[in-house]
Amino acid sequence: MRRHYAKLWLEFAEEDLEASRILVKRGLIRTATYHLQQVVEKSLKALLILQGAEIPRTHDIERLMNLLSSSYTIPRDLWDAVNLTEYAFTTRYPDDYEPIGEEEYESVYEIAVRVYKWAKGIVEGQP
């Protein structure tokens, strides 16, 4: 049952990933980047579900990764994802907003894809 629910969270993460690509093609980089933060957050929460942990109501990627680090060996390059927490806020409210360029978006996209693929591999039982 937990694996099924974790897969559902990954389906939502995959939709955010696809939505991000559609939005960026339309020039909506700010909103597209928000969806990338959501990809990472939902992917990590899928792993927490898989291990039977309670899911905290947080956008804090570092907190989620620290919760997972006792059960999983998180590849070093995935720790770059902690920087995506800020996009949960800076992309949604004018007070915090700073423009995001295409290069920054692509960098965030690559991180989000790596986290998503790593989580999906675990949830689907792949090494």
BAFI-3210 file (N, C-alpha, C; in Angstrom, 3 decimals, decimal comma, padded with zeros to 6 digits):
// residues 127
n [1|2|3|4|5|6|7|8|9|10|11|12|13|14|15|16|17|18|19|20|21|22|23|24|25|26|27|28|29|30|31|32|33|34|35|36|37|38|39|40|41|42|43|44|45|46|47|48|49|50|51|52|53|54|55|56|57|58|59|60|61|62|63|64|65|66|67|68|69|70|71|72|73|74|75|76|77|78|79|80|81|82|83|84|85|86|87|88|89|90|91|92|93|94|95|96|97|98|99|100|101|102|103|104|105|106|107|108|109|110|111|112|113|114|115|116|117|118|119|120|121|122|123|124|125|126|127]
n.u [000,816|001,940|003,889|002,302|001,031|003,271|004,072|001,962|002,470|004,790|003,733|002,363|004,554|005,804|003,923|004,201|006,776|006,407|004,550|006,182|007,966|006,212|005,293|007,680|008,278|006,354|007,310|006,989|008,815|009,177|006,940|007,287|009,645|008,851|007,299|009,317|010,560|008,499|008,532|010,847|010,235|007,893|008,909|010,771|009,074|007,626|009,464|009,648|007,096|007,250|009,021|007,442|007,254|006,011|004,635|005,951|004,465|005,869|007,977|010,613|013,397|015,919|015,312|013,622|015,417|017,277|015,675|015,381|017,972|018,731|017,759|018,372|021,109|022,011|022,899|025,729|025,561|022,858|022,324|022,470|019,932|018,869|018,972|016,749|014,582|014,032|012,623|010,038|008,914|009,976|009,102|006,420|005,354|005,155|006,669|009,005|010,169|012,687|014,028|014,314|016,582|017,028|019,238|019,541|017,077|017,382|019,433|018,191|016,193|017,678|018,622|016,183|015,231|017,192|016,776|014,127|014,367|016,082|014,511|012,322|013,538|014,099|011,521|010,359|011,816|014,284|017,844]
n.v [-001,202|001,247|001,587|001,936|004,403|006,038|005,928|007,327|009,915|010,371|010,408|012,819|014,488|014,048|015,181|017,856|018,257|017,985|020,066|022,218|022,276|022,872|025,382|026,893|026,944|028,669|030,976|031,486|031,521|031,962|030,727|028,193|027,432|027,309|024,991|023,120|023,100|021,914|019,373|018,244|018,371|016,727|014,314|013,617|013,406|011,205|009,175|009,308|008,444|005,822|004,689|004,724|006,939|009,884|012,538|015,649|018,901|020,859|022,975|022,788|021,646|020,782|019,928|017,754|016,094|015,581|014,105|011,830|010,895|009,143|006,731|006,344|006,406|009,312|010,508|012,584|014,719|015,273|016,775|019,372|020,131|021,299|024,003|024,649|025,171|027,878|028,625|027,914|030,048|032,511|032,509|032,747|034,977|038,480|040,139|038,781|038,123|037,539|038,016|035,206|033,693|031,984|030,246|029,774|028,555|026,181|024,925|024,439|022,763|020,493|019,556|018,949|016,885|014,923|014,330|013,430|011,127|009,550|009,101|007,811|005,487|004,180|003,855|002,242|000,028|-000,338|-000,682]
n.w [000,000|000,807|-001,177|-003,430|-002,812|-002,657|-005,335|-006,458|-005,494|-006,928|-009,497|-009,426|-009,121|-011,571|-013,285|-012,526|-013,480|-016,237|-016,624|-016,024|-018,195|-020,290|-019,499|-019,489|-022,188|-023,032|-022,072|-019,396|-017,093|-014,317|-013,023|-014,051|-012,809|-010,153|-010,261|-010,608|-008,117|-006,752|-007,924|-006,808|-004,047|-003,884|-004,856|-002,889|-000,698|-001,513|-001,055|001,719|002,372|001,409|003,243|005,439|007,042|008,713|006,865|006,703|006,722|004,817|002,818|002,810|001,469|002,380|004,978|004,394|003,027|005,037|006,779|005,226|005,018|007,002|006,225|003,555|001,248|000,090|-002,995|-003,518|-005,400|-005,421|-003,234|-003,990|-004,406|-002,140|-002,414|-003,854|-002,275|-001,862|-004,147|-003,700|-002,569|-003,588|-006,175|-006,102|-004,841|-005,138|-003,424|-002,736|-005,094|-007,516|-010,699|-012,925|-014,989|-018,178|-018,072|-015,323|-014,840|-016,394|-014,987|-012,519|-013,453|-014,264|-011,791|-010,531|-012,180|-011,735|-008,989|-009,075|-010,772|-009,206|-006,903|-008,073|-009,035|-006,627|-005,502|-007,414|-007,020|-008,213|-008,549]
ca.u [000,000|002,826|004,526|001,281|000,853|004,516|004,006|001,014|003,199|005,698|002,925|002,143|005,848|006,028|003,057|004,852|007,914|005,860|003,977|007,297|008,480|005,193|005,293|008,899|008,144|005,468|007,986|006,580|009,943|008,977|006,007|007,916|010,639|008,085|006,922|010,510|010,694|007,480|009,013|011,789|009,507|007,014|009,747|011,320|007,962|007,303|010,381|009,235|005,920|007,719|009,628|006,438|007,405|004,989|005,031|005,818|003,912|006,969|008,593|012,044|014,053|016,981|014,675|013,168|016,594|017,832|014,802|015,636|019,372|018,929|017,307|018,906|022,345|021,649|024,070|026,255|025,079|021,458|022,245|022,278|018,496|018,472|018,845|015,470|013,559|013,693|011,690|008,680|008,436|010,387|008,416|004,971|004,913|005,913|007,585|010,253|010,560|013,851|013,925|015,022|016,969|016,946|020,341|019,192|015,985|017,902|020,189|017,199|015,539|018,560|018,606|014,869|015,177|018,049|016,096|012,956|014,799|016,623|013,384|011,531|014,275|013,921|010,118|010,075|012,634|015,469|019,058]
ca.v [000,000|002,414|001,749|002,496|005,815|006,709|006,070|008,398|011,170|010,530|010,807|014,264|015,127|013,979|016,192|019,146|018,322|018,251|021,416|023,155|022,379|023,563|026,786|027,591|027,159|029,828|032,133|031,659|030,905|032,035|029,679|026,916|027,122|026,881|023,585|022,288|022,928|020,941|018,053|017,757|018,182|015,561|013,119|013,281|012,967|009,834|008,274|009,272|007,573|004,458|004,193|004,729|008,123|010,919|013,553|016,992|019,947|021,788|023,103|022,809|020,495|020,290|019,168|016,475|015,266|015,132|013,029|010,647|010,466|008,029|005,503|006,239|007,098|010,311|010,882|013,918|015,760|015,587|017,763|020,685|020,404|022,109|025,397|024,855|025,579|029,295|028,790|027,722|031,351|033,629|032,442|032,833|036,237|039,614|040,732|038,020|037,720|037,999|037,403|033,947|033,580|030,653|029,417|029,360|027,589|024,898|024,337|023,932|021,640|019,325|019,066|018,353|015,612|013,952|013,914|012,644|009,810|008,812|008,669|006,848|004,224|003,540|003,477|001,123|-001,103|-000,483|-000,331]
ca.w [000,000|000,848|-002,482|-004,324|-002,470|-003,064|-006,794|-006,738|-005,278|-008,066|-010,657|-009,288|-009,394|-013,019|-013,886|-012,298|-014,393|-017,570|-016,600|-016,049|-019,571|-021,079|-019,081|-019,919|-023,639|-023,193|-021,502|-017,999|-016,377|-012,867|-012,630|-014,417|-011,782|-008,974|-010,453|-010,400|-006,666|-006,383|-008,357|-005,796|-002,789|-003,991|-005,020|-001,568|000,147|-001,941|-000,347|003,124|002,402|001,203|004,478|006,500|007,893|008,613|005,893|007,271|005,853|004,651|001,500|003,102|000,836|003,258|006,059|003,837|002,737|006,310|007,263|004,409|005,057|007,940|005,565|002,201|000,932|-000,910|-003,793|-003,204|-006,315|-005,160|-002,152|-004,617|-004,387|-000,981|-002,864|-004,522|-001,308|-002,049|-005,259|-003,198|-002,110|-004,447|-007,464|-005,903|-004,246|-005,686|-002,449|-002,673|-006,436|-008,264|-012,028|-013,169|-016,386|-018,785|-017,581|-013,964|-014,978|-016,872|-013,885|-011,570|-014,132|-014,190|-010,409|-010,289|-012,910|-011,026|-007,756|-009,480|-011,262|-008,067|-006,084|-008,853|-009,030|-005,325|-005,345|-008,312|-006,613|-009,048|-007,809]
c.u [000,865|003,465|003,539|001,105|002,095|004,529|003,042|001,673|004,163|004,950|002,653|003,430|006,123|005,144|003,634|006,038|007,447|005,268|005,077|007,812|007,483|005,215|006,524|008,868|007,258|006,074|007,653|007,612|009,720|008,084|006,567|008,916|009,966|007,727|008,127|010,780|009,701|007,858|009,910|011,060|008,650|007,793|010,305|010,226|007,507|008,194|010,056|008,024|006,340|008,310|008,663|006,530|006,222|005,510|004,853|005,237|004,965|007,392|010,111|012,724|015,148|016,400|014,236|014,354|017,238|016,993|015,080|017,035|019,643|018,534|017,928|020,259|022,019|022,906|024,459|025,675|023,608|021,293|022,157|020,809|018,068|018,279|017,503|014,354|013,098|012,658|010,240|008,064|008,744|009,696|006,918|004,476|005,772|006,930|008,956|010,866|011,838|013,792|014,820|015,318|016,878|018,038|020,057|018,077|016,519|018,710|019,243|016,484|016,384|018,580|017,287|014,748|016,007|017,369|014,907|013,362|015,343|015,482|012,556|012,222|014,099|012,487|009,776|010,969|013,846|016,691|019,534]
c.v [001,273|002,659|002,368|003,997|006,625|006,924|007,181|009,770|011,425|010,903|012,309|015,023|015,145|014,991|017,591|019,329|018,657|019,661|022,468|023,355|023,114|025,059|027,532|027,846|028,362|031,086|032,406|030,993|030,884|030,887|028,295|026,485|026,699|025,399|022,652|022,074|021,873|019,518|017,451|017,450|016,908|014,265|012,669|012,795|011,564|008,828|008,197|008,370|006,116|003,875|004,236|005,910|009,066|012,022|014,934|017,968|021,045|021,838|023,008|021,534|019,923|019,470|017,792|015,550|014,758|014,013|011,725|010,074|009,351|006,690|005,271|006,936|008,043|010,696|012,347|015,008|016,132|016,607|019,183|021,101|021,255|023,573|025,682|025,281|027,005|029,501|028,519|029,054|032,471|033,623|032,678|034,190|037,393|040,202|040,068|037,765|038,388|037,293|036,162|033,876|032,149|029,722|028,906|028,319|026,220|024,173|023,712|022,716|020,368|018,722|018,345|016,991|014,551|013,441|013,024|011,233|008,947|008,259|007,611|005,482|003,471|003,032|002,283|-000,080|-001,347|-000,079|001,079]
c.w [000,000|-000,507|-003,481|-004,069|-002,853|-004,580|-007,195|-006,548|-006,439|-009,345|-010,614|-009,582|-010,893|-013,756|-013,699|-013,244|-015,813|-017,657|-016,689|-017,467|-020,475|-020,767|-019,570|-021,425|-023,942|-022,583|-020,049|-017,071|-014,865|-012,393|-012,955|-013,353|-010,486|-009,090|-010,287|-008,922|-006,192|-006,796|-007,276|-004,498|-002,831|-004,165|-003,673|-000,617|-000,248|-001,214|001,134|003,299|002,300|002,483|005,662|007,443|007,711|007,688|006,518|006,248|005,755|003,195|001,614|002,596|001,741|004,407|005,567|003,571|004,024|006,917|006,517|004,601|006,061|007,305|004,195|002,114|-000,220|-001,681|-003,561|-004,098|-006,097|-004,044|-002,704|-004,558|-003,192|-001,377|-003,537|-003,574|-001,565|-003,155|-004,852|-002,795|-003,102|-005,806|-007,332|-005,416|-004,740|-004,717|-002,448|-004,043|-006,932|-009,614|-012,170|-014,664|-016,875|-018,268|-016,168|-014,005|-015,381|-015,788|-012,855|-012,165|-014,013|-012,786|-010,129|-010,970|-012,197|-009,757|-008,093|-009,918|-010,132|-007,217|-006,804|-008,888|-007,722|-005,177|-006,230|-008,043|-007,467|-008,240|-008,108]
res [m|r|r|h|y|a|k|l|w|l|e|f|a|e|e|d|l|e|a|s|r|i|l|v|k|r|g|l|i|r|t|a|t|y|h|l|q|q|v|v|e|k|s|l|k|a|l|l|i|l|q|g|a|e|i|p|r|t|h|d|i|e|r|l|m|n|l|l|s|s|s|y|t|i|p|r|d|l|w|d|a|v|n|l|t|e|y|a|f|t|t|r|y|p|d|d|y|e|p|i|g|e|e|e|y|e|s|v|y|e|i|a|v|r|v|y|k|w|a|k|g|i|v|e|g|q|p]
***
